[in-house]
């Protein structure tokens, strides 16, 4: 319900504000909001070229020489069109327009997702048909039964969730999504109210919100491209921030669902995970420059290859189970792959609905107003200016991964990759999830209409990650 209201409110408020801008001559044309692309120059006026020639012959000559590329004069761009009209442009479009968003969602997000789902759901079906998921779930039952008390002991969802958390932990986002979707589908089988999120599904998604990651590969790559002295120095702060966020999610949901976390299984599991992170980080921090990036890159990708190897190898060793079910390894894989494709088709409307709404919200200028207002409030309380400079990344992250990435790159380019603003913006980007997209994707895949209190807790986790990131960044750097 909260997600539905958010979606409808931002569309209504954004469209009303757009028409207000148009009526008060603060917006020249609507075409770009519908058909434009991100970073297109925004047209603020149109003038006949003959008028330009009469008023400013130098400008006209520069325009004629520049032709289609346009002539830049300060912060204003002039473009001479073939019909003799000169477009006067200032500023850039914050996000793709409605039609471009629909198209790019299909080509850049949905089609790759279909490919990932098809392959990994095929592998997951091998795990399921070989009974490996059941055994994996049995091993993890002592911990999971404490935080997912409504799920039956040994339920298949435990195995899928483990694969999802492991993939996210290693920075394998593309592999993590199919595992997460299968976990949601598995939990939906025992959900008594199919249109309302179950407690188990809420716990799973909220734990997902902090994006617990050991190897933020993409962030390291962006920092290297921006000339950071030590691109991988962001790893430890990112791990600490996302780990604190994950613990916060566990505590928040447990309080809401009245789950007792003070028991040997939960404390022991958290202790083991903390120890593993500590050992890996101790080893990684001993490496320098290229060796560090080489090790972390190989670690994440080798784990993925090992997972694929173990699944296929286990299936081969238990081939008799497939024969008893009148199937074989390849047919089992293909059957699971078909389910992955079907899941991908089912989530497309939810993806487009959410991303188009966010596109309208950004292009209307309302998001910029919200960010500016918050920055002013923080400045009034004496918050460090460089922290304020990184805040746009934190505010954009729950809405759009691409938008927050753009703010992050802009912060590093403007203030320096090794400045507090640059480092903090990387931390905001690497230690959080795209909350609204994740909600639409995961609940959309199982047709859940009422997400209950999921959104509120996920946003609280985002806030915890922001506060932790600022604290860690100041102490660490």
N, C-alpha and C positions, 0 to 999 in steps of 0.2 A: 504493500500500500504506500509506504514512504517513497519507494522508487517511482511508483506511478505518479504520485503528486509532484515529485521533483521534476519528472519528465514533462508533465503538462504545464507546470508553473513556469519553467524556464522558457518554453516555447511561447506561451501567452505573453509573458513579460517582455521577452526579447522582440517579438513581432510588434507589440504595442509601442515599444521604445523606438523601433526602427521607423514606424510611421510618424512618431513625434519628431524625430530628427528630420524626416523628409518635409514635414509641414513647417518646421522652423528654419528651413534652408541650411541645416547643419549636415545634411546628406544630399548629394547631388543626384545619384541614380541608384536604383535597386538591382539593376541587372547583374552587377558584380556579386551581390550577396546570394544570387541564385545560380549564376553560371561561372563566377570567377574562381580563381585558384589562389592558394596560399602564396603570399609574397608578391602578388600582382600589384602594380602601382594603382593607387586609388584615384579615380577621376573626380576632381572637385569642380571642374567647369569645362565648357567647350566654347571655342571662339572661332569665327571665320578667319581663315588664313589671310584674307585681304585686309581685315582689320588689324591683324598683327603687323602686316607689311607697312601699313600706313603709320601705325603708332611707333613701332620699333623695328626698323629695317635690319639692324644688326641681328636681333633675335630671329627674324624671319630667315635671313641668310644662313644662320647657324642651323635652323630647323631644316631648311632645304638640303643642307650638306649632310646632316645626320640621318635624314630619311627615316626608315622604320625604327631604328634604334632609339631615336628621340634625343633631345638636347637637355642636359642637366644644368640647371642654373641654381646654385645653392641647394635648398631642400625641395625645389620644385622641378618636375620633369615635364617637358613639352614634347608632344608627339604629333607630327603632321600626318594625317590620314590621306588616303587616296582621293577621298571626296572633297578635299580642301578644308576640312575642319581640323582645328588644333585642339587636342586634348591637354588640359592642364591637370597634372597629377601631383599629389603630395601624400606621402605615407604609403604603407603597404597593407594589403589585406591580411588580417590575422590568421584566417583559416580558409580552407576550401569552401566554395559555395555549396548549395544544396545538391545540385546535380553532380558536381565534381566529387563531393563526399560519397554519394551513392555509388558512383563509378569506382572510386578508389577503394571503397570498402570491399567491393566485389573483387577487384583485381589485386590489390596490395595486401588485404587482410584475409578475405574469405577463401579465395582460391588456394593460397599457401596453407591456410588452416585445414582445408579439405585434404590436401596432400599429407599433412602431418597426421591428421586423424585417421586417414585410410591406412597408413603404414603402422602406426603405433597401436591402433585398435586391433589390427590383425595380430600383432605380437601379444597383446593382452588376451586375445581369445585363445592363443596357444597356452598361455598361463592358466586360463580358466579350464580349458578342456583337459589339460594334463593334471588338474587338481593342485597345481603349484600355488595358486592364489589361496586356496583353502589352508594349505600348510603354512604359508607365510602369515596369513591372518591368525592362525593358531598360536604362532610364536609371539605375535604382538598383542594378543588378547589381554594379558595381565595389565598392560599400560592403557590400551585403547578402551577397555571396558570401564575404566575409571572416568574417562572424560567423554565417552560416548555411551552412557549407561542405557540408552534406549535401543541401541543396536544389539542384536543377538550375538552371543559369544562365537568367535570364529567366523563372523560374517565376511563375505568377499570384499566388502567396501574397505576393510582394514588393509588388505593387500594393495588395492588401488591407491588408497591415500598414502601409503608408505612410498609407493613409486612416485607419486606426485610430489611429496615433500622432498624426496631424495633428488629428483630432477631439478626442482627449484633451488635447492641447496647448492647444487653444482652449477647453477646458472644456465641450465638447459631448458629455457622457457618453452621452446617449441615442442619438446618432448613432454613437458609437465602438463600442458593443457589437455591432451587426450587422456592421460591418467586421471586428472581431476574430473573431467566430464564423465568418465566411467565410474568414478567414485560416487558422483552425484546421482547417476542413473541407478547404481546399485542400492544406494540409500533410499531412493524413491520407491523401490520395491516394497519396503517395509514402512513407508510413510502412510499413516492412516488417512490423512487428508491430502490428497494429491495436489491440490491447488494452494496449499499453505506450506511454507518451509518448516521442516521438522527441526527439532533441537539439534540433532546430529548434523544436519546440513548447515545450520547456522554456525555451529562450532567449527566445522571444517572450513567454511568460507572466511570466517573471522581470523582463524589461524593463518589463512592464506594472505590476509591483508598486509602483514608486515613484510612479506616477501623475503623470508629468511634465506640469505645467500652467502655462500662461502667465497665464490669467485665471481665478482661483478665484471665479467670479461668486457662487455660493451663499454662500460664506464671507463675502464682502464684504456681501451682503445681510443675513446674520445679525448681523454686527457693527454695521451701520447701525441695525437694529431694536433692538439692545441699547444704543444711544446712544454708540457709539464716537466720539471726537473726529475721527478720520480713518479711516473704515471700510476704505479701500483701502490702508492702510499695510502690510497683511499680504502684499501681492502680491510684493514683492521677496524677503522671507524665504521665501515659499512656493515661488517659482521656484528659488531657490538650493538649498533643502532637497530638492525633488523631482529636481533635476538631479543633485545629488550622489548621491542614492539610485539614479538610473538608471545613472550611471557605475559605482556599486558593483555593481549587478546584472550589468552587462556584464562587469566584471572577475571577479566570483565564478563566473559560468557559464563564462567563457572559461578560467579556471584548471581547472575541473572537466572541461571538454571539450577541454582542451589546444589552445585556439585562440590564435594569435599576433595580438595587437592592435597590435603595433608595426609599422605599415605606413602608407604615405601615404594610402590610401583611408580607413581608419578615423580616423586622426588629422586628416585634412582635413575629414571629415564632422563630427566632434565640434567642430572649430574653427569651421566654418561655422555650425552650430547655436548655438554659444556666442556668435558674433558677432551673429546675428539676435536672440537673446534680449537681448544687451547693448544693441543699437540700440533695440529696442522699449522696453526698460526705461528707457533714457535719455530717450526721448521722453515716456513715461508719467509718469515722476517729475517732469517739468517742468510737468505739468498739475496743477490744483488741484480738490479737492472734486468738484463736480457734473460738471465737464468730464472728469475722469479716469474716473468711472463711466460717463459717456455714451460716451466713446471706446471703452473696453474692452467695454462691452455691444454697441455697434454693430460692433466689430471681429469678435467671435466669431460673431455672427449673420449679418453680411454675408459672412464667409468660407463659412459653411454655404450661404447662398443662391447664392454664386458657384460653389461645387462643384456644386450641383444644376443651375445654368444651364449650366456647361461640359459636364457629362455629357450633358444633353439636346441641347445645341447640337452637340457632337461627333458624337452619334448621328445627328442630322439630316444633317450634312455627309457622313456615311458610310452613308447609308441603303441604298446599293447592296449593302453587305455583308449587311444584313438580308435583302434580296431574294434574294441568292444562296443564303441558308439557308432560303428559303421562309417567312419571317416578316416582321414589321414592328416598329416601335418599341413600340407599345402592347402587342402580344402578347408581346414579349420582356420588357417590364416586368412584365406579369401572371404570366408563367412564373416569373420570379425572385421575385415576391411570394409565390407559392404555396410556393416552397422556403423562404422566410423563415418562413411560417406553420408549415410542417412542422418546421423547426428549433425553433421556440418550443414546440411540443407535446412534442418530444423532451426538452427540458431541464427541463420542469416537475417530474418526479419527483426530480431531483437538487436542485433549489431547495428543494422541500418537505422532503426528507430532511435537508439541512444546517440549514435555518432552524428546523425543529422541534427538532432536537438542541440548537441554541444556545439556544432558548427554555427548554428543560428545564434546561440548564446555568445560565442566569441566574436562573431562578425558584427553583432549589434553594438558592441562596445560595453555591454553591461559587465562582462567579466573584467574588463580593464578598470571600470569604475570601482568594482569590489576590491580588486587588488590595490588600487590607488588609495582607497579609503583605509584599508587595513595597514598599509605602509605608513600612512599619516598618523594613525593611532599608535603604532609602534614607535615612530619617531617622537611623538609627544611624550612617551614613557622613557625616552632616553636610550632606546635600543641601538646597539652599534649599527652604524650606517651600512657596513658591509653585510651584516646579517639581513638588513632590510633589502639590500640589492639582490639577495638570493631568494627572498620570500616568494617571488612570482613562480619559481619552480615548484615550491611546496604547494602553492595554491592550485597550480595547474595539474599537478601529478594525479590527483584522484579523477580528473576529468579526461585527460588526454595524454597518452605517452608521447606522441609526436609533438604536441604543443609544449609540454614540459621539457622535452629534449631540446627544442629550439631555444627556450629561455636559458637552459643550462649552457648550451654552446655560446649563446650571446653573452652570458655572464663571464665565461672564461675568456672570450675574445675581448670584451670590454675592459674587464678588471684584472685579467691574468689568470692562467690556470692554477697558479700557486698562491693566489690571493685567498683570503678568508671567504670572500664571496664565491670565487670559483670552486674552491674545495667543498664548501657547504652546498652549493647547487648540485654538485656531483653526488653528494651524500643524500640529498633529498630525492634525487632521481633514482639512485641505486637501492635505497632501503625502504621502498614503499611500492604499493600496487596501484594500478589504474582502477580505483574502486568501482566507479559506476559502470565501466566496461565489463569488469569481472562479474558484477552482479547481473547485468543483462545477459551475458554469455552463459553463465552457469545455471541460473534459474530459468533462462529461456530454453536451454537444452532439455529441460524436464517439464516445461510448461507450468512452473510454479508462478502464481500471480501475486501471492501475498508473502513478501519477504520478512514480515514481522519487524523485529528490531535489528535485523542484520546491518542495515545501512548505518544506523546510529552508532553501533559498536565499531564498525569498520572505520568510520570517520573519527571516533575517539582514538582508535589505534593509530590512525594517520597523525593525529595531534601529538600522541606520545612519541611517535617517530620523529616529528619535527623538533620537539623539545629536546629529545635525547640527542639528535643529530647536532643541534646547536651546542649543547653541553660538551659532547665528545669532541667536536671540531675545535672548540676553544681550548680544551685541555690537551688534545693530541697534537695540534699544529702550533 
